Amino acid sequence: MTNAPEEALPTEGLVCVVGAGGKKTTLYTLANRLDRAVVSATVRIPIFDDHVARVVVDRDAVAALERHAADADIGVDWPLGLVPEQERDDRYLGYDPSVVDDLAGAHDGPVLVKADGARMREFKAPDDREPQIPDGADTVVPIASAHVVGEPLTDAVVHRPERVAAIAGIDEGDEVTAEAVGRVLASPDGGLKDVPADAEAVALVNKVDDADDEAVAREIARAALDADGAGRIDRVVLAALGEGRVVDVIDA
């Protein structure tokens, strides 16, 4: 077991994060621990200039990357944020997934991508238009927060609770259980939705802040692995990434 996020989580090639309860924290934690990392998105992403060395707004992601790499030779730092447009004062738009595929193909370092939204909730299931995962993704990381367990299944803490209810086999308003979270993480309609056939899947249970959270997270991990009939999940990482800490790694 390792305490380093960059050792427990995927760090090579095109890595997409989905779900809720720590996507952005995962991106920024990894980006600042890896060499020549790029942070981008295929969906809207809050302004993140404070979390990377530089953000470049350019519809031509590959050209922007090439310019930055040339500048880096004379001292511009990484990680680099790349987005096509600033939509509002508080957020950027994301690229089309095919553009991110091209970006990853042009870069000799990790490309870390936010591939769906959750409106700051602790847990979610995707709708018909989500996630926006590039075809060339090397790894997809479905995320859930340990803090959702014990909460009622409502939109106060869950994004699209009706979707979660349908996948987990519970009713809206019911208490969210560890088994329900694990079932959604492992579902092809939930955390594994649209994961490319040749991509690795590494589930992350985040916000494991204390011993009680750890016990819950272990239940979620076991439930996810038990529900993963296709054997798609390689491992489940338990972490408190707000503290930059990995609690444990549970292999399939």
Disulfide bonds with the S-S distance in Angstrom:
none
